[in-house]
Amino acid sequence: MVNFILIIFCICTGMLFKHFKLIPENASKSINIWVLYIALPAVSFKYIPQISWSTQLIFPVLSPIIVVAGSWIFMELYCRYKGYSQRSRSTLELSSAYSNTSFIGFPLIIAYYGEQNLSIAIICDQVNFMLLSTVGIICAIKGDRSNNGGIKVSALLKRLVTFPPFIACILALVLSPYVDLSISEPFFDKIASTVAPLALFSVGLQLQFKGIKREISQISMTLLYKLMLAPALVLLAALSLGIKGDIARVSIMEAAMPTLITASMVVQQFRLNTKLINLIIGLGIILSLFTTALWSYIISIFI
């Protein structure tokens, strides 16, 4: 319950600060710098060393890939039908492909399936995060209007390998088998705890419901995929592969989470449609409180 209150509080506080002009107009950019360059890398160093890998955990690795692949196909068909530009398509892909598997996902997993299954959720979260740091960045670069010369491999690699969360993921994976990072865990825990409130506050600063009617088609189609079709794909994959138990349940539920807040920061960094993705995030968070309850019931029937 505390996490749900915090979500509402941070977003509403950001909206109020903006409405009463209590904060500079571009303050969200400064906040995003902290989240992208400091807080999110700390998340990798906090959680990746705690994961004990085994063959049974392949499915939580696979499920975020299924969601991203499904988003690519779904948005390819939808954007072609609507005749949208690459900028719009990139924004919609980033809005639909990446789930909020940690701040919203973790407390919901604990509520539905117990804290003992949080390790499964962490795997989903880290793979989801690594996909955003690679596939998501490539998608964002393609939609960047300032990239008039097309995608140059050298430029793509430079932006990718200099993206702080990606660097942190790689370092955490490489160092954790050889270096004991447990001593620094309290430090990373404190830094990582700033991700959710600051990111949500930043979204609140940028969130506007004005113009929602004009964007209703894109918003509704994105939320249809993110909240309903994406977890349905993972459910079908689990049934096809014969995956049962908590591994399947947690993987499906994590796929049912709303749009990853960090995706909004990537959209802003690469000059895509920030207003649209923030509308999707705001509405998605509210709707997900109901749709995840529905998915919990569906999962109990099939898994």
C-alpha positions in Angstrom: 0.0 0.0 0.0 2.9 2.4 0.8 4.3 2.0 -2.7 0.9 2.8 -4.3 0.6 5.9 -2.1 4.1 6.9 -3.0 3.4 6.6 -6.8 0.3 8.8 -6.5 2.1 11.3 -4.2 5.2 11.8 -6.3 3.3 12.2 -9.6 0.7 14.5 -8.1 3.5 16.5 -6.3 5.2 17.0 -9.7 2.0 18.2 -11.3 1.3 20.6 -8.5 4.8 22.0 -8.5 4.5 22.6 -12.2 1.0 24.1 -11.9 2.0 26.6 -9.2 5.4 27.2 -10.9 7.3 26.3 -7.8 10.1 24.7 -9.9 12.0 25.9 -13.0 10.5 24.9 -16.3 13.2 22.6 -17.4 13.9 21.1 -14.0 12.8 17.6 -15.2 15.9 17.5 -17.4 18.2 18.0 -14.4 16.4 15.4 -12.4 16.7 12.9 -15.2 20.4 13.4 -15.3 20.7 12.2 -11.7 18.4 9.2 -12.4 20.2 8.2 -15.6 23.8 8.8 -14.6 23.7 7.9 -10.9 20.6 6.2 -9.6 19.9 3.6 -12.3 23.6 2.4 -12.4 23.3 1.8 -8.7 20.3 -0.4 -9.3 22.4 -2.7 -11.4 25.2 -2.9 -8.8 22.6 -3.6 -6.1 20.7 -6.4 -7.7 22.8 -8.2 -10.4 25.3 -9.7 -7.9 22.4 -11.2 -5.9 21.2 -13.4 -8.8 22.0 -17.1 -8.7 21.8 -18.2 -12.3 20.4 -21.6 -13.3 18.7 -23.3 -16.3 15.3 -22.9 -14.6 15.6 -19.2 -14.9 15.8 -19.1 -18.7 12.1 -18.2 -18.9 12.3 -15.0 -16.9 15.2 -14.0 -19.3 13.1 -14.9 -22.3 9.8 -13.2 -21.3 11.0 -9.5 -21.6 12.4 -10.5 -25.0 9.0 -11.8 -26.1 7.4 -8.5 -25.0 9.9 -6.4 -26.9 9.6 -8.6 -30.1 5.8 -8.5 -29.8 5.9 -4.7 -29.5 8.0 -4.3 -32.6 5.6 -6.4 -34.7 2.5 -4.8 -33.2 3.7 -1.2 -33.7 5.1 -2.0 -37.1 1.6 -3.0 -38.3 -0.2 -0.2 -36.4 2.1 2.6 -37.5 2.1 1.5 -41.1 -1.7 1.4 -41.1 -1.8 4.9 -39.6 1.0 6.2 -41.7 3.0 7.5 -38.7 6.5 8.8 -38.9 9.6 6.9 -37.6 9.6 9.4 -34.7 6.1 8.4 -33.6 6.8 4.7 -34.1 10.0 4.9 -32.0 8.0 6.7 -29.2 5.2 4.0 -29.3 7.7 1.2 -29.3 9.5 2.6 -26.3 6.1 3.1 -24.6 4.9 -0.4 -25.2 8.0 -2.7 -25.1 9.4 -2.1 -21.6 7.7 -2.8 -18.3 7.9 -1.2 -15.0 9.2 -4.4 -13.5 10.8 -2.9 -10.4 9.1 -0.1 -8.5 5.6 -1.1 -9.4 6.5 -4.7 -10.3 8.3 -5.7 -7.1 5.6 -4.7 -4.6 2.9 -6.3 -6.7 4.9 -9.5 -7.0 5.4 -9.6 -3.2 1.7 -8.9 -2.7 0.5 -11.6 -5.1 3.2 -14.3 -4.9 5.4 -13.6 -1.8 8.8 -12.0 -1.2 10.5 -15.4 -1.8 9.8 -15.0 -5.5 11.4 -11.6 -5.8 14.6 -13.1 -7.3 12.6 -14.1 -10.3 11.2 -10.6 -10.7 14.8 -9.2 -10.4 15.9 -11.3 -13.4 12.9 -10.0 -15.5 13.8 -6.5 -14.4 17.5 -6.7 -15.3 16.9 -8.2 -18.7 14.2 -5.6 -19.3 16.6 -2.9 -18.3 19.4 -4.3 -20.5 17.0 -4.5 -23.5 16.1 -0.8 -23.0 19.8 0.0 -22.8 20.5 -1.7 -26.1 17.4 -2.3 -28.3 15.6 0.7 -26.8 18.5 3.1 -27.5 18.7 1.9 -31.1 15.0 2.5 -31.5 15.3 6.0 -30.0 18.2 6.9 -32.3 16.2 5.8 -35.4 13.4 8.3 -34.4 15.7 11.2 -33.4 14.9 14.1 -35.8 18.4 15.5 -35.4 19.8 12.3 -36.9 19.4 13.6 -40.5 22.2 11.5 -41.9 20.7 8.2 -40.9 22.1 5.7 -38.4 25.9 5.5 -38.4 27.2 2.4 -36.7 30.1 4.3 -35.1 27.7 6.9 -33.7 25.3 4.2 -32.5 28.0 2.3 -30.7 29.3 5.5 -29.1 25.9 6.5 -27.7 25.2 2.9 -26.6 28.5 2.2 -24.8 28.5 5.7 -23.2 24.9 5.2 -21.8 25.5 5.0 -18.1 22.9 2.4 -17.2 24.3 0.1 -19.9 27.8 0.5 -18.6 26.7 -0.3 -15.1 24.9 -3.5 -16.3 28.0 -4.7 -18.0 30.3 -3.9 -15.1 28.0 -5.5 -12.6 27.9 -8.7 -14.7 31.6 -8.8 -15.2 32.7 -7.9 -11.7 30.2 -9.8 -9.6 31.8 -13.2 -10.1 35.2 -12.0 -9.1 34.7 -9.0 -6.7 32.7 -9.1 -3.5 30.3 -6.1 -3.9 28.4 -6.9 -0.7 30.4 -4.3 1.3 29.1 -1.6 -1.0 25.5 -2.8 -1.1 24.2 -0.4 1.6 25.6 2.5 -0.4 24.1 1.3 -3.7 20.8 0.6 -1.9 20.6 4.2 -0.7 21.3 5.6 -4.2 19.0 3.1 -5.9 16.1 4.1 -3.6 16.1 7.6 -5.3 15.1 6.2 -8.7 11.4 5.8 -8.0 10.5 9.1 -6.3 12.6 11.2 -8.5 11.6 9.5 -11.7 7.9 9.7 -10.8 8.3 13.3 -9.7 9.9 14.1 -13.1 7.0 12.4 -14.9 4.6 14.5 -12.8 6.4 17.7 -13.9 6.0 16.7 -17.5 2.5 15.1 -17.3 -0.3 16.9 -19.0 -3.8 15.5 -19.8 -4.4 18.3 -22.2 -4.7 17.0 -25.7 -5.5 13.5 -24.6 -8.4 13.3 -27.1 -6.0 14.1 -29.9 -3.7 11.3 -28.8 -6.4 8.8 -27.7 -5.8 6.4 -30.6 -2.1 6.0 -29.9 -2.6 5.9 -26.1 -5.3 3.3 -26.3 -3.4 1.0 -28.7 -0.2 1.3 -26.7 -2.0 0.4 -23.4 -3.9 -2.4 -25.1 -0.6 -4.0 -26.0 1.3 -3.2 -22.8 -1.4 -4.2 -20.3 -3.2 -7.0 -22.1 -1.5 -8.4 -25.2 2.1 -8.4 -23.8 1.3 -10.6 -20.8 -0.9 -12.8 -23.0 2.1 -13.5 -25.2 4.2 -14.5 -22.2 1.3 -16.7 -21.0 1.1 -18.4 -24.4 4.8 -19.0 -24.3 4.7 -20.5 -20.9 1.9 -22.9 -21.9 3.7 -23.8 -25.1 7.0 -24.5 -23.3 5.3 -26.3 -20.4 6.6 -23.7 -17.9 4.6 -23.9 -14.6 4.8 -22.7 -11.0 6.1 -19.4 -9.7 8.6 -18.9 -12.5 5.8 -18.7 -15.0 3.5 -16.7 -12.7 6.0 -14.0 -11.9 7.2 -13.7 -15.5 3.7 -13.2 -16.8 2.8 -10.7 -14.1 6.0 -8.7 -14.7 5.0 -8.5 -18.4 1.6 -7.1 -17.3 3.2 -4.0 -15.6 2.8 -0.5 -17.1 5.4 1.3 -19.1 8.8 1.7 -17.7 9.4 5.2 -16.4 13.0 5.2 -17.6 11.7 4.9 -21.1 10.3 8.4 -20.8 13.8 9.7 -20.0 15.2 8.0 -23.1 12.4 9.5 -25.2 13.3 12.9 -23.8 17.0 12.4 -24.3 16.6 11.6 -27.9 13.9 14.3 -28.6 11.0 12.0 -29.3 7.4 12.6 -28.2 7.8 13.1 -24.4 4.3 14.3 -23.9 2.8 11.2 -25.4 4.8 8.7 -23.4 4.2 10.5 -20.2 0.4 10.4 -20.8 0.8 6.7 -21.5 2.8 6.2 -18.3 0.3 8.2 -16.1 -2.8 6.4 -17.4 -1.0 3.1 -17.5 -0.1 3.2 -13.8 -3.7 3.9 -12.9 -5.1 1.2 -15.1 -2.5 -1.4 -14.2 -3.8 -1.4 -10.6 -6.9 -3.0 -12.0 -5.5 -5.0 -15.0 -2.8 -6.7 -12.8 -5.6 -8.0 -10.5 -7.4 -9.4 -13.6 -4.1 -11.1 -14.7 -3.7 -12.6 -11.3 -7.0 -14.3 -11.7 -6.2 -15.4 -15.3 -2.9 -16.8 -14.2 -4.5 -18.8 -11.4 -6.7 -20.5 -14.0 -4.0 -21.4 -16.5 -0.8 -21.8 -14.5 
